[in-house]
């Protein structure tokens, strides 16, 4: 596993340790992390503060996103995939999409390369969380 996905997993664990959903994200440009984030919907009572959105907010205004790669421990949902497409991010590295399929086809249909690493570490983190917190998870994915 590369250092960028490890950093995304560290963000996911920060989210879990602070009472939230264990999803993390980092944005990379020129082989450097320029932003980090984790899902903070629960902690900040913000329905759209997903890991990828938190990461992009933490990056701030950079003018353009050419040459960036977004790493996410879980396949981005349509909200976050929309941000990827809107900002012109052309590559997304996904930790897993088994526990939540996300919006891979949507991103690919807009010219985004999506690489699913199918990592057991990411799957196990989400499975354990979902098993312990099914209602919170179902709220997060809009299935309540």
Secondary structure, 3 states (H helix, E strand, C coil): CCHHHHHHHHHHHHHHHCCCCCCEEEEEECCEEEEEEECCHHHHCCCCCCHHHHHHHHHCCCCCCCCEEEEECCCCCHHHHHHHHHHCCCEEEECCCCCCCCCHHHHHHCCCEEEECCCHHHHHHHHHHHHHCHHHHHHHCCCC
